[in-house]
Amino acid sequence: GAGVSQSPRYKVAKRGQDVALRCDPISGHVSLFWYQQALGQGPEFLTYFQNEAQLDKSGLPSDRFFAERPEGSVSTLKIQRTQQEDSAVYLCASSFLSNTEAFFGQGTRLTVV
Amino acid sequence: KQEVTQIPAALSVPEGENLVLNCSFTDSAIYNLQWFRQDPGKGLTSLLLIQSSQREQTSGRLNASLDKSSGRSTLYIAASQPGDSATYLCAVSLQGAQKLVFGQGTRLTINP
């Protein structure tokens, strides 16, 4: 596609509910990243994929967070048993190779009530 | 641990002025530095990427400089326009790691 696409754009979840956020990277991009952005803050790294391999998940805040990219293209970030502190914008980015220019999607704004 | 700081946190200037946004980082072992723009409720738009071996990059009215040894980068915006109003974020890519470390951003308002 022309850019990184994320869905849904907005998600409201009741506390305790599981959610799944989708990212379609730019076609042919090897590297894919997930970031979490709290209101008024810069994005914080969550996890990194090179093709289908998850090479760095050091930023995932708890074992309730899980990400996958099974075929090396589309990625899903799953949050189990959501809590209020999970409310944030979740940004996906892709790049052709590691350490090259990163392109971001529009983000998914998650609100946990 | 790499830390990125952006000063000022917010800036408001009249239309037509030239302005400079600042970014500093604590660890000079970076691979590159990227400047982004973020409009309210939107994702990040890449503006300029400077490799660690470069000193500056230019795109239209934007010029970004990098002084790796002192841990500083500046984004210069010439002849500012109301459409430049947004939050500007800088981020460094670390050597040996693929993630970007972001500053908290500078919220820029250009007044007509």
Backbone of each chain as ProteinMPNN parsed JSONL, in Angstrom:
{"seq_chain_A": "GAGVSQSPRYKVAKRGQDVALRCDPISGHVSLFWYQQALGQGPEFLTYFQNEAQLDKSGLPSDRFFAERPEGSVSTLKIQRTQQEDSAVYLCASSFLSNTEAFFGQGTRLTVV", "coords_chain_A": {"N_chain_A": [[0.821, -1.198, 0.0], [0.221, 2.393, -0.046], [1.03, 3.595, 2.305], [1.635, 3.108, 5.856], [-0.841, 1.309, 7.416], [-3.256, 1.329, 9.952], [-5.573, -0.357, 12.051], [-8.275, -0.823, 14.415], [-8.988, 2.727, 14.094], [-9.867, 3.93, 16.395], [-10.532, 2.639, 19.61], [-12.593, 1.547, 22.121], [-12.496, -0.022, 25.148], [-13.781, -2.138, 27.675], [-12.593, -2.421, 30.991], [-10.586, -5.216, 31.543], [-11.249, -6.517, 29.251], [-10.14, -8.151, 26.236], [-8.085, -6.941, 23.575], [-7.298, -6.413, 20.086], [-5.007, -5.074, 17.905], [-4.319, -3.928, 14.666], [-1.786, -3.853, 12.154], [-0.815, -2.853, 8.978], [1.995, -2.901, 7.199], [4.151, -0.917, 5.013], [4.423, -2.276, 1.802], [6.896, -4.702, 1.295], [8.579, -3.796, 3.241], [10.914, -4.71, 5.62], [11.351, -4.345, 8.337], [9.439, -3.88, 11.3], [7.749, -2.017, 13.736], [6.33, -1.464, 16.973], [4.968, 1.12, 18.916], [4.131, 2.896, 21.91], [2.193, 5.658, 22.814], [1.67, 7.946, 25.219], [-0.555, 10.542, 26.319], [0.591, 13.713, 25.427], [3.224, 12.961, 25.48], [6.334, 11.646, 24.078], [6.572, 8.931, 21.695], [6.973, 5.582, 22.981], [9.056, 2.789, 22.741], [7.885, -0.48, 22.0], [8.06, -3.112, 20.705], [9.892, -5.028, 18.209], [10.083, -6.296, 14.912], [11.779, -8.286, 12.554], [11.122, -9.192, 9.474], [9.308, -12.108, 10.02], [10.304, -12.614, 12.474], [10.45, -11.87, 15.877], [12.538, -9.751, 17.19], [13.102, -8.063, 19.269], [11.568, -7.485, 22.217], [11.637, -5.952, 24.393], [10.377, -3.663, 25.304], [7.743, -4.194, 25.903], [5.24, -3.774, 28.278], [4.131, -5.589, 30.089], [3.275, -9.082, 30.666], [0.807, -9.2, 29.61], [0.764, -8.101, 27.189], [1.158, -8.856, 23.805], [2.68, -9.56, 20.702], [2.58, -10.284, 17.217], [3.718, -11.415, 13.991], [3.121, -13.224, 11.782], [3.506, -13.958, 9.018], [5.376, -12.275, 8.153], [4.42, -9.869, 7.278], [1.635, -8.347, 7.78], [0.939, -7.242, 11.087], [-0.08, -7.935, 14.446], [-0.977, -6.492, 17.472], [-1.702, -7.56, 20.595], [-3.585, -7.086, 23.497], [-4.209, -8.335, 26.568], [-6.785, -8.628, 29.02], [-7.346, -5.826, 29.559], [-6.307, -2.781, 31.169], [-6.803, 0.379, 32.857], [-4.491, 1.912, 32.684], [-3.473, 1.16, 30.269], [-4.525, 2.755, 28.39], [-3.873, 4.695, 25.625], [-2.189, 5.929, 22.666], [-1.46, 3.699, 20.121], [1.139, 3.14, 18.045], [2.249, 2.07, 14.889], [5.107, 1.318, 12.978], [7.051, 1.08, 9.978], [10.006, 0.067, 8.2], [12.296, -0.079, 5.427], [14.684, -1.462, 5.784], [16.457, -2.34, 8.806], [17.304, 0.457, 10.825], [16.894, 2.311, 8.813], [14.931, 4.935, 7.242], [12.019, 5.486, 9.092], [8.541, 4.886, 8.767], [5.417, 5.924, 9.826], [2.19, 4.761, 10.92], [-1.234, 5.965, 11.307], [-2.016, 5.436, 13.828], [-3.652, 3.793, 16.612], [-6.071, 4.753, 18.792], [-6.515, 3.817, 21.988], [-8.874, 3.482, 24.471], [-9.501, 2.671, 27.723], [-12.142, 1.833, 29.725]], "CA_chain_A": [[0.0, 0.0, 0.0], [0.938, 3.659, -0.122], [1.574, 3.943, 3.598], [1.34, 2.166, 6.928], [-2.252, 1.386, 7.746], [-3.587, 0.721, 11.246], [-7.0, -0.45, 12.366], [-9.14, 0.322, 14.143], [-8.426, 4.031, 14.465], [-10.274, 4.166, 17.77], [-11.067, 1.448, 20.27], [-12.972, 1.69, 23.525], [-12.603, -1.349, 25.753], [-14.06, -2.191, 29.105], [-11.496, -2.998, 31.761], [-10.643, -6.671, 31.582], [-11.502, -7.025, 27.906], [-8.98, -8.331, 25.357], [-8.163, -6.177, 22.331], [-6.311, -6.727, 19.058], [-4.749, -3.921, 17.049], [-3.731, -4.445, 13.435], [-0.896, -2.969, 11.397], [-0.39, -3.248, 7.631], [3.152, -2.064, 6.878], [4.412, -0.659, 3.603], [4.799, -3.514, 1.139], [8.325, -4.891, 1.096], [9.367, -3.363, 4.397], [11.358, -5.833, 6.432], [11.299, -4.023, 9.766], [8.163, -3.375, 11.803], [7.863, -1.597, 15.124], [5.183, -0.963, 17.705], [5.26, 2.107, 19.938], [3.0, 3.359, 22.718], [2.328, 7.086, 23.06], [0.75, 8.53, 26.197], [-0.933, 11.917, 25.997], [1.598, 14.731, 25.704], [4.554, 12.36, 25.564], [6.847, 11.037, 22.86], [6.326, 7.487, 21.631], [7.878, 4.664, 23.682], [9.228, 1.522, 22.024], [7.321, -1.699, 22.566], [8.618, -4.335, 20.162], [10.458, -4.914, 16.859], [10.12, -7.499, 14.076], [12.468, -8.337, 11.27], [10.267, -10.193, 8.817], [8.388, -12.701, 10.988], [11.006, -12.836, 13.735], [10.38, -10.811, 16.881], [13.913, -9.682, 17.666], [13.231, -7.258, 20.486], [10.285, -7.21, 22.866], [12.034, -5.415, 25.684], [9.523, -2.559, 25.713], [6.393, -4.63, 26.288], [5.174, -3.447, 29.708], [3.756, -6.733, 30.926], [2.966, -10.279, 29.875], [-0.515, -9.066, 28.988], [0.987, -7.587, 25.838], [1.697, -9.87, 22.923], [2.655, -9.136, 19.31], [2.968, -11.308, 16.254], [3.802, -11.053, 12.571], [3.343, -14.613, 11.367], [3.948, -14.129, 7.638], [6.35, -11.242, 7.831], [3.791, -8.676, 6.701], [0.694, -7.785, 8.754], [1.25, -7.523, 12.496], [-1.153, -7.705, 15.412], [-0.624, -6.281, 18.879], [-2.817, -7.994, 21.428], [-3.511, -6.75, 24.914], [-5.175, -9.139, 27.321], [-7.269, -8.118, 30.328], [-6.944, -4.421, 29.535], [-6.407, -1.962, 32.365], [-6.909, 1.796, 32.515], [-3.178, 2.462, 32.326], [-3.174, 0.793, 28.888], [-5.076, 3.79, 27.515], [-2.788, 5.385, 24.927], [-2.188, 5.721, 21.225], [-0.507, 2.659, 19.729], [1.656, 3.479, 16.731], [3.026, 1.073, 14.168], [6.022, 1.91, 11.995], [7.832, 0.114, 9.206], [11.129, 0.598, 7.431], [12.746, -1.047, 4.43], [15.641, -2.276, 6.529], [16.689, -1.758, 10.122], [18.046, 1.714, 10.88], [16.582, 3.227, 7.709], [13.844, 5.855, 7.565], [10.816, 4.833, 9.598], [7.282, 5.479, 8.364], [4.442, 5.602, 10.852], [0.764, 4.778, 10.657], [-2.012, 7.003, 11.982], [-2.188, 5.054, 15.213], [-4.935, 3.372, 17.189], [-6.271, 5.337, 20.136], [-7.201, 2.871, 22.871], [-9.392, 4.022, 25.723], [-10.022, 1.604, 28.58], [-13.076, 2.451, 30.676]], "C_chain_A": [[0.863, 1.259, 0.0], [1.58, 4.018, 1.193], [1.27, 2.857, 4.595], [-0.113, 2.371, 7.355], [-2.523, 0.665, 9.067], [-5.105, 0.694, 11.422], [-7.208, -1.176, 13.678], [-8.435, 1.628, 14.492], [-8.704, 4.344, 15.931], [-10.86, 2.873, 18.332], [-11.361, 1.795, 21.716], [-13.19, 0.292, 24.082], [-12.963, -1.22, 27.222], [-12.88, -2.858, 29.803], [-11.665, -4.503, 31.863], [-10.864, -7.313, 30.23], [-10.177, -7.21, 27.156], [-9.182, -7.51, 24.098], [-7.059, -6.628, 21.38], [-6.205, -5.551, 18.112], [-3.942, -4.412, 15.844], [-2.866, -3.394, 12.776], [-0.56, -3.601, 10.047], [0.787, -2.367, 7.232], [3.228, -1.764, 5.383], [4.945, -1.955, 2.978], [6.311, -3.579, 0.916], [9.191, -4.446, 2.257], [9.635, -4.541, 5.319], [11.107, -5.586, 7.918], [9.939, -3.451, 10.141], [8.288, -3.142, 13.3], [6.484, -1.252, 15.679], [5.682, -0.005, 18.791], [3.973, 2.451, 20.671], [3.226, 4.839, 23.029], [1.254, 7.544, 24.032], [0.519, 9.99, 25.844], [0.165, 12.894, 26.392], [3.02, 14.226, 25.792], [5.033, 11.917, 24.177], [6.553, 9.545, 22.861], [7.392, 6.698, 22.376], [7.873, 3.32, 22.955], [8.576, 0.364, 22.761], [8.054, -2.937, 22.044], [9.014, -4.136, 18.706], [10.471, -6.285, 16.182], [11.036, -7.258, 12.884], [11.856, -9.509, 10.523], [9.339, -10.8, 9.874], [9.02, -12.89, 12.36], [10.894, -11.622, 14.659], [11.729, -10.744, 17.574], [14.077, -8.892, 18.952], [11.824, -7.018, 21.021], [10.512, -6.606, 24.237], [11.127, -4.306, 26.187], [8.116, -2.948, 26.11], [6.254, -4.5, 27.805], [4.796, -4.601, 30.622], [3.466, -7.93, 30.036], [1.54, -10.27, 29.349], [-0.407, -8.59, 27.558], [1.688, -8.649, 25.001], [1.606, -9.372, 21.489], [3.104, -10.271, 18.418], [2.961, -10.743, 14.855], [4.076, -12.359, 11.817], [3.868, -14.818, 9.952], [4.891, -13.027, 7.201], [5.757, -10.007, 7.178], [2.909, -8.02, 7.756], [1.103, -8.187, 10.164], [0.026, -7.211, 13.35], [-0.553, -7.535, 16.793], [-1.856, -6.625, 19.699], [-2.56, -7.614, 22.884], [-4.605, -7.525, 25.629], [-5.556, -8.433, 28.618], [-6.871, -6.656, 30.5], [-7.201, -3.726, 30.862], [-6.381, -0.502, 31.946], [-5.569, 2.379, 32.086], [-2.738, 2.059, 30.917], [-3.722, 1.826, 27.903], [-3.95, 4.634, 26.946], [-3.055, 5.286, 23.439], [-1.096, 4.7, 20.899], [-0.138, 2.9, 18.269], [2.452, 2.31, 16.154], [3.9, 1.801, 13.164], [6.701, 0.796, 11.218], [8.973, 0.831, 8.504], [11.647, -0.501, 6.522], [13.73, -2.041, 5.046], [15.78, -1.667, 7.908], [17.553, -0.513, 9.979], [17.917, 2.556, 9.617], [15.347, 4.042, 8.101], [12.591, 5.087, 7.965], [9.583, 5.613, 9.183], [6.193, 4.987, 9.314], [3.021, 5.585, 10.299], [0.083, 5.86, 11.467], [-2.25, 6.679, 13.449], [-3.571, 4.548, 15.531], [-5.017, 3.977, 18.586], [-7.116, 4.375, 20.948], [-7.606, 3.585, 24.156], [-9.998, 2.877, 26.512], [-10.866, 2.252, 29.676], [-13.492, 1.452, 31.758]], "O_chain_A": [[2.091, 1.182, 0.042], [2.605, 4.7, 1.196], [0.72, 1.812, 4.246], [-0.539, 3.496, 7.62], [-2.077, -0.464, 9.274], [-5.814, 1.604, 10.994], [-6.418, -2.051, 14.033], [-7.381, 1.611, 15.129], [-7.879, 4.947, 16.618], [-11.568, 2.129, 17.652], [-10.492, 2.275, 22.444], [-13.98, -0.483, 23.544], [-12.508, -0.311, 27.916], [-12.251, -3.76, 29.25], [-12.732, -5.004, 32.218], [-10.687, -8.522, 30.077], [-9.208, -6.499, 27.421], [-10.302, -7.388, 23.602], [-6.029, -7.153, 21.802], [-7.212, -5.086, 17.577], [-3.01, -5.204, 15.984], [-3.164, -2.201, 12.827], [-0.083, -4.734, 9.98], [0.59, -1.185, 6.95], [2.453, -2.302, 4.592], [5.798, -2.634, 3.55], [6.92, -2.635, 0.413], [10.398, -4.686, 2.264], [8.727, -5.261, 5.736], [10.709, -6.487, 8.656], [9.361, -2.649, 9.408], [8.853, -3.956, 14.031], [5.595, -0.808, 14.952], [6.666, -0.271, 19.482], [2.874, 2.318, 20.131], [4.313, 5.231, 23.453], [0.067, 7.531, 23.707], [1.327, 10.598, 25.141], [0.616, 12.91, 27.538], [3.928, 14.98, 26.142], [4.249, 11.825, 23.233], [6.31, 8.96, 23.917], [8.56, 7.084, 22.406], [6.818, 2.79, 22.605], [8.693, 0.237, 23.98], [8.602, -3.717, 22.824], [8.546, -3.21, 18.044], [10.82, -7.294, 16.794], [11.059, -6.177, 12.294], [12.048, -10.668, 10.891], [8.643, -10.054, 10.564], [8.341, -13.286, 13.307], [11.203, -10.497, 14.268], [12.037, -11.567, 18.436], [15.081, -9.037, 19.649], [10.991, -6.414, 20.345], [9.677, -6.736, 25.132], [11.106, -4.031, 27.386], [7.364, -2.11, 26.608], [7.065, -5.057, 28.544], [5.115, -4.581, 31.811], [3.417, -7.813, 28.812], [1.11, -11.23, 28.709], [-1.371, -8.665, 26.797], [2.671, -9.255, 25.426], [0.58, -8.821, 21.089], [3.908, -11.114, 18.816], [2.303, -9.744, 14.562], [5.167, -12.55, 11.279], [4.611, -15.769, 9.711], [5.168, -12.87, 6.012], [6.475, -9.194, 6.597], [3.397, -7.215, 8.549], [1.549, -9.309, 10.407], [-0.784, -6.345, 13.02], [0.276, -8.334, 17.229], [-2.924, -6.041, 19.511], [-1.465, -7.801, 23.414], [-5.788, -7.377, 25.321], [-4.746, -7.733, 29.226], [-6.166, -6.29, 31.44], [-8.158, -4.026, 31.576], [-5.988, -0.175, 30.826], [-5.521, 3.248, 31.216], [-1.731, 2.565, 30.421], [-3.414, 1.773, 26.712], [-3.164, 5.219, 27.692], [-4.014, 4.649, 23.002], [0.043, 4.827, 21.348], [-0.99, 2.869, 17.381], [3.224, 1.656, 16.855], [3.476, 2.791, 12.567], [6.902, -0.302, 11.737], [8.916, 2.034, 8.25], [11.472, -1.689, 6.792], [13.634, -3.255, 4.865], [15.265, -0.575, 8.152], [18.427, -0.445, 9.114], [18.749, 3.43, 9.375], [14.789, 3.846, 9.181], [12.16, 4.165, 7.273], [9.568, 6.842, 9.236], [6.068, 3.79, 9.571], [2.695, 6.294, 9.346], [0.729, 6.585, 12.223], [-2.641, 7.551, 14.225], [-4.536, 4.831, 14.821], [-4.159, 3.747, 19.438], [-8.286, 4.144, 20.64], [-6.784, 4.206, 24.83], [-10.901, 2.191, 26.032], [-10.39, 3.089, 30.442], [-14.274, 1.794, 32.645]]}, "seq_chain_B": "KQEVTQIPAALSVPEGENLVLNCSFTDSAIYNLQWFRQDPGKGLTSLLLIQSSQREQTSGRLNASLDKSSGRSTLYIAASQPGDSATYLCAVSLQGAQKLVFGQGTRLTINP", "coords_chain_B": {"N_chain_B": [[21.709, 4.437, 29.485], [19.983, 5.713, 26.754], [18.846, 9.02, 26.535], [16.611, 11.453, 25.361], [16.105, 14.837, 24.857], [13.98, 17.597, 24.373], [13.885, 21.007, 23.736], [12.36, 24.208, 23.32], [9.482, 23.051, 25.283], [7.163, 24.048, 24.305], [6.319, 26.444, 21.819], [5.557, 29.586, 20.524], [5.137, 31.634, 17.802], [5.103, 34.536, 15.607], [3.764, 34.488, 12.278], [5.979, 34.038, 9.534], [8.415, 34.288, 10.786], [11.755, 33.047, 11.291], [12.801, 30.045, 12.852], [14.171, 27.952, 15.492], [14.349, 24.666, 16.595], [15.297, 22.584, 19.271], [17.192, 19.638, 20.052], [18.536, 17.247, 22.185], [20.775, 14.57, 23.052], [21.914, 11.873, 25.089], [23.777, 9.832, 24.664], [26.282, 9.441, 22.383], [26.6, 7.407, 20.579], [25.021, 6.879, 18.149], [23.021, 5.738, 15.363], [21.49, 7.033, 13.467], [19.556, 10.108, 13.202], [16.286, 11.269, 13.388], [13.81, 13.584, 12.401], [10.446, 14.296, 13.117], [7.06, 15.195, 12.371], [4.029, 15.787, 14.058], [0.635, 15.999, 13.795], [-2.335, 17.026, 15.579], [-4.008, 14.238, 16.908], [-3.084, 12.574, 14.954], [-0.794, 10.362, 13.164], [2.838, 10.035, 12.945], [4.783, 12.054, 10.801], [7.516, 11.692, 8.752], [10.163, 13.96, 8.516], [12.933, 14.673, 8.124], [15.918, 12.805, 7.851], [18.986, 12.199, 9.329], [22.038, 10.764, 8.818], [24.541, 9.317, 10.98], [27.041, 10.007, 10.11], [26.694, 12.333, 8.767], [26.347, 15.948, 8.621], [24.283, 17.72, 8.167], [20.914, 18.041, 6.852], [18.639, 18.98, 4.303], [15.378, 20.054, 3.433], [13.286, 21.67, 1.488], [11.935, 24.349, 3.238], [13.042, 23.494, 5.555], [15.793, 22.693, 7.644], [18.0, 20.489, 9.048], [20.429, 19.948, 11.497], [23.264, 18.123, 12.755], [25.268, 17.446, 15.489], [27.12, 15.149, 16.522], [29.093, 14.625, 18.415], [28.666, 16.432, 20.467], [26.168, 15.757, 21.143], [23.818, 16.929, 20.018], [21.094, 18.221, 18.078], [19.562, 20.369, 15.711], [16.557, 21.743, 14.418], [15.804, 23.789, 11.883], [13.467, 26.104, 10.834], [12.474, 27.946, 8.181], [10.946, 31.077, 7.392], [8.299, 30.806, 8.661], [4.994, 29.334, 8.587], [1.411, 29.339, 9.163], [0.5, 26.734, 8.69], [2.602, 25.211, 9.541], [2.218, 24.692, 12.149], [2.292, 22.349, 14.677], [3.284, 19.379, 16.503], [6.671, 18.761, 16.988], [8.932, 16.18, 16.785], [11.962, 14.668, 17.77], [14.068, 11.859, 17.167], [16.349, 9.267, 17.992], [18.21, 6.684, 16.488], [19.62, 3.824, 17.727], [22.964, 2.547, 17.799], [23.496, -0.859, 17.251], [20.996, -1.501, 18.014], [17.569, -1.522, 16.99], [15.514, 0.154, 17.578], [13.797, 3.322, 17.893], [14.499, 6.115, 19.936], [12.681, 8.536, 21.45], [12.307, 12.108, 21.878], [10.286, 14.299, 23.958], [8.997, 16.1, 22.453], [8.3, 19.253, 20.773], [5.832, 21.588, 20.949], [4.616, 23.479, 18.473], [3.327, 26.622, 17.573], [2.206, 28.667, 15.079], [1.369, 31.894, 14.607], [-1.046, 33.657, 12.731]], "CA_chain_B": [[20.431, 4.493, 28.808], [19.853, 6.909, 25.915], [17.758, 9.934, 26.841], [16.47, 12.504, 24.365], [15.422, 15.987, 25.443], [13.666, 18.649, 23.417], [13.633, 22.31, 24.337], [11.419, 24.248, 24.433], [8.349, 22.134, 25.189], [6.166, 24.719, 23.486], [6.838, 27.668, 21.215], [4.552, 30.305, 19.756], [5.801, 32.73, 17.096], [4.301, 35.089, 14.527], [4.014, 33.993, 10.93], [7.069, 34.662, 8.796], [9.684, 34.225, 11.514], [12.605, 31.858, 11.254], [12.875, 29.522, 14.215], [15.031, 26.793, 15.719], [13.951, 23.704, 17.616], [16.484, 21.903, 19.766], [17.12, 18.25, 20.493], [19.817, 16.769, 22.714], [20.771, 13.161, 23.415], [22.974, 11.645, 26.074], [24.755, 8.858, 24.178], [26.622, 9.824, 21.009], [26.696, 6.21, 19.726], [23.759, 6.751, 17.419], [23.127, 5.34, 13.967], [20.968, 8.194, 12.759], [18.59, 10.93, 13.925], [15.163, 11.574, 12.522], [12.835, 14.557, 12.854], [9.089, 13.994, 12.714], [5.993, 16.132, 12.659], [2.785, 15.108, 14.435], [-0.537, 16.852, 13.917], [-3.223, 16.506, 16.623], [-4.792, 13.053, 16.58], [-2.528, 11.891, 13.789], [0.477, 9.678, 13.33], [4.047, 10.818, 12.731], [5.251, 12.229, 9.427], [8.953, 11.873, 8.712], [10.592, 15.207, 7.87], [14.334, 14.592, 7.72], [16.746, 11.799, 8.5], [20.418, 12.502, 9.225], [22.907, 9.656, 9.224], [25.516, 9.748, 11.991], [28.223, 10.545, 9.43], [26.326, 13.584, 8.119], [26.251, 17.122, 9.493], [22.99, 18.366, 8.004], [20.03, 17.653, 5.763], [17.721, 20.075, 3.972], [14.207, 19.746, 2.631], [12.478, 22.883, 1.385], [12.216, 25.367, 4.254], [13.566, 22.821, 6.746], [17.192, 22.297, 7.672], [18.359, 19.838, 10.302], [21.859, 19.761, 11.702], [23.617, 17.113, 13.747], [26.604, 17.46, 16.078], [27.074, 13.91, 17.298], [30.032, 14.648, 19.539], [28.079, 17.191, 21.576], [24.837, 15.225, 21.415], [22.81, 17.935, 19.724], [20.558, 18.439, 16.742], [18.616, 21.473, 15.611], [15.686, 21.826, 13.248], [15.612, 25.191, 11.508], [12.319, 26.308, 9.946], [12.541, 29.288, 7.602], [9.709, 31.728, 6.924], [7.249, 29.932, 9.197], [3.623, 29.512, 8.113], [0.443, 28.719, 10.091], [0.443, 25.295, 8.43], [3.708, 24.531, 10.232], [1.797, 24.413, 13.527], [2.246, 20.911, 14.946], [4.312, 18.953, 17.45], [7.854, 18.263, 16.3], [9.615, 15.171, 17.59], [13.199, 14.089, 17.261], [14.293, 10.495, 17.637], [17.644, 8.709, 17.608], [18.311, 5.245, 16.29], [20.809, 3.438, 18.461], [23.853, 1.533, 17.242], [23.307, -2.148, 17.9], [19.573, -1.7, 18.307], [16.8, -0.993, 15.87], [14.411, 1.009, 18.025], [13.967, 4.759, 18.0], [14.264, 6.721, 21.241], [12.087, 9.828, 21.139], [12.102, 13.166, 22.834], [8.879, 14.513, 24.294], [8.401, 16.944, 21.438], [8.074, 20.689, 20.915], [4.546, 21.971, 20.349], [4.841, 24.743, 17.779], [2.157, 27.354, 17.096], [2.535, 29.811, 14.23], [0.207, 32.781, 14.648], [-1.195, 34.452, 11.505]], "C_chain_B": [[20.325, 5.811, 28.034], [18.646, 7.728, 26.345], [17.786, 11.068, 25.823], [15.618, 13.611, 24.96], [15.185, 17.032, 24.369], [13.277, 19.923, 24.163], [13.399, 23.318, 23.213], [10.302, 23.213, 24.259], [7.249, 22.718, 24.317], [6.747, 26.037, 23.013], [5.74, 28.288, 20.373], [5.217, 31.523, 19.123], [4.876, 33.28, 16.028], [4.71, 34.498, 13.182], [5.172, 34.751, 10.285], [8.421, 34.589, 9.491], [10.439, 32.938, 11.207], [12.747, 31.35, 12.684], [13.728, 28.252, 14.267], [14.462, 25.95, 16.841], [15.178, 22.879, 17.988], [16.207, 20.492, 20.254], [18.506, 17.866, 21.015], [19.677, 15.317, 23.143], [22.026, 12.848, 24.217], [24.085, 10.716, 25.576], [25.037, 9.129, 22.706], [26.723, 8.628, 20.057], [25.371, 5.954, 19.025], [24.04, 6.327, 15.992], [22.605, 6.457, 13.067], [20.0, 8.953, 13.669], [17.511, 11.343, 12.939], [14.268, 12.623, 13.189], [11.472, 14.2, 12.252], [8.188, 15.173, 13.05], [4.768, 15.313, 13.031], [1.686, 16.138, 14.594], [-1.497, 16.225, 14.933], [-4.044, 15.315, 16.153], [-4.269, 12.256, 15.403], [-1.261, 11.133, 14.146], [1.645, 10.617, 13.064], [4.394, 10.871, 11.244], [6.743, 12.496, 9.46], [9.309, 13.141, 7.936], [12.001, 15.067, 7.292], [15.0, 13.479, 8.507], [18.202, 12.153, 8.261], [21.197, 11.277, 9.686], [23.98, 10.185, 10.166], [26.764, 10.361, 11.364], [27.958, 11.896, 8.768], [26.254, 14.716, 9.137], [24.906, 17.814, 9.364], [22.229, 17.78, 6.839], [19.038, 18.789, 5.566], [16.567, 19.528, 3.155], [13.32, 20.982, 2.613], [12.887, 23.926, 2.406], [12.811, 24.78, 5.532], [15.027, 22.478, 6.571], [17.481, 21.695, 9.038], [19.863, 19.658, 10.355], [22.088, 18.721, 12.794], [25.062, 17.319, 14.184], [26.658, 16.276, 17.036], [27.952, 13.987, 18.54], [29.472, 15.396, 20.742], [26.671, 16.713, 21.901], [23.716, 16.208, 21.135], [22.371, 17.889, 18.271], [19.625, 19.638, 16.795], [17.801, 21.32, 14.338], [15.38, 23.288, 13.017], [14.441, 25.26, 10.531], [12.364, 27.749, 9.474], [11.148, 29.777, 7.224], [8.48, 30.933, 7.357], [5.86, 30.347, 8.715], [2.661, 28.873, 9.107], [0.324, 27.206, 9.913], [1.588, 24.513, 9.052], [3.346, 24.194, 11.671], [1.576, 22.922, 13.718], [3.206, 20.634, 16.096], [5.463, 18.33, 16.669], [8.638, 17.364, 17.254], [10.939, 14.799, 16.953], [13.387, 12.714, 17.877], [15.652, 10.014, 17.153], [17.522, 7.202, 17.483], [19.646, 4.805, 16.857], [21.654, 2.429, 17.697], [23.646, 0.229, 17.998], [21.875, -2.426, 18.283], [18.784, -1.059, 17.18], [15.744, 0.016, 16.297], [14.806, 2.474, 17.983], [13.685, 5.189, 19.43], [13.858, 8.164, 20.981], [12.256, 10.828, 22.274], [10.611, 13.366, 23.068], [8.193, 15.476, 23.324], [8.361, 18.42, 21.806], [6.77, 21.014, 20.202], [4.675, 23.373, 19.786], [3.524, 25.336, 17.3], [2.646, 28.559, 16.317], [1.284, 30.671, 14.135], [0.127, 33.638, 13.388], [-1.054, 35.944, 11.784]], "O_chain_B": [[20.55, 6.886, 28.59], [17.549, 7.191, 26.503], [18.85, 11.576, 25.47], [14.541, 13.357, 25.501], [16.066, 17.321, 23.558], [12.461, 19.911, 25.085], [14.148, 23.312, 22.236], [10.194, 22.579, 23.21], [6.497, 21.988, 23.671], [7.552, 26.665, 23.699], [5.072, 27.6, 19.6], [5.796, 32.351, 19.826], [3.963, 32.586, 15.581], [5.847, 34.069, 12.987], [5.319, 35.958, 10.474], [9.457, 34.802, 8.862], [9.852, 31.898, 10.907], [12.806, 32.145, 13.622], [13.969, 27.586, 13.26], [14.134, 26.462, 17.912], [15.988, 22.523, 17.133], [15.141, 20.194, 20.792], [19.518, 18.129, 20.366], [18.599, 14.881, 23.548], [23.066, 13.483, 24.042], [25.222, 10.818, 26.036], [24.132, 9.056, 21.874], [26.911, 8.814, 18.855], [24.695, 4.956, 19.272], [25.139, 6.523, 15.473], [23.204, 6.779, 12.041], [19.671, 8.496, 14.764], [17.796, 11.718, 11.802], [14.005, 12.556, 14.389], [11.352, 13.859, 11.075], [8.508, 16.018, 13.886], [4.487, 14.283, 12.418], [1.786, 17.043, 15.423], [-1.472, 15.01, 15.126], [-4.702, 15.381, 15.115], [-4.949, 11.355, 14.91], [-0.732, 11.237, 15.253], [1.473, 11.832, 12.969], [4.309, 9.87, 10.531], [7.191, 13.429, 10.126], [8.812, 13.363, 6.832], [12.222, 15.318, 6.107], [14.685, 13.243, 9.673], [18.61, 12.383, 7.123], [21.03, 10.812, 10.813], [24.291, 11.376, 10.147], [27.465, 11.143, 12.006], [28.883, 12.535, 8.265], [26.121, 14.489, 10.339], [24.426, 18.427, 10.318], [22.791, 17.121, 5.964], [18.647, 19.469, 6.515], [16.744, 18.658, 2.302], [12.675, 21.302, 3.611], [14.044, 24.346, 2.444], [13.054, 25.512, 6.491], [15.457, 22.033, 5.506], [17.233, 22.325, 10.066], [20.489, 19.263, 9.371], [21.225, 18.476, 13.637], [25.969, 17.363, 13.354], [26.29, 16.386, 18.205], [27.588, 13.468, 19.596], [29.756, 15.05, 21.889], [26.047, 17.214, 22.836], [22.769, 16.315, 21.915], [23.145, 17.569, 17.368], [18.977, 19.887, 17.812], [18.291, 20.834, 13.319], [14.768, 23.946, 13.858], [14.427, 24.557, 9.521], [12.3, 28.673, 10.285], [10.291, 29.004, 6.796], [7.716, 30.447, 6.523], [5.585, 31.522, 8.471], [3.05, 27.954, 9.827], [0.075, 26.483, 10.877], [1.551, 23.284, 9.088], [4.092, 23.483, 12.345], [0.776, 22.306, 13.013], [3.862, 21.545, 16.6], [5.255, 17.482, 15.802], [8.958, 17.75, 18.378], [11.027, 14.634, 15.737], [12.914, 12.447, 18.982], [16.06, 10.318, 16.032], [16.831, 6.541, 18.259], [20.689, 5.357, 16.503], [21.115, 1.551, 17.023], [23.623, 0.209, 19.229], [21.574, -3.489, 18.825], [19.276, -0.16, 16.498], [15.141, 0.669, 15.446], [15.986, 2.82, 18.032], [12.753, 4.695, 20.064], [14.603, 8.924, 20.363], [12.336, 10.467, 23.448], [9.779, 12.694, 22.459], [6.975, 15.651, 23.362], [8.384, 18.789, 22.981], [6.618, 20.754, 19.008], [4.826, 24.34, 20.533], [2.704, 24.643, 16.698], [3.408, 29.376, 16.833], [0.253, 30.22, 13.636], [1.11, 34.275, 13.009], [-1.152, 36.756, 10.864]]}, "name": "protein", "num_of_chains": 2, "seq": "GAGVSQSPRYKVAKRGQDVALRCDPISGHVSLFWYQQALGQGPEFLTYFQNEAQLDKSGLPSDRFFAERPEGSVSTLKIQRTQQEDSAVYLCASSFLSNTEAFFGQGTRLTVVKQEVTQIPAALSVPEGENLVLNCSFTDSAIYNLQWFRQDPGKGLTSLLLIQSSQREQTSGRLNASLDKSSGRSTLYIAASQPGDSATYLCAVSLQGAQKLVFGQGTRLTINP"}
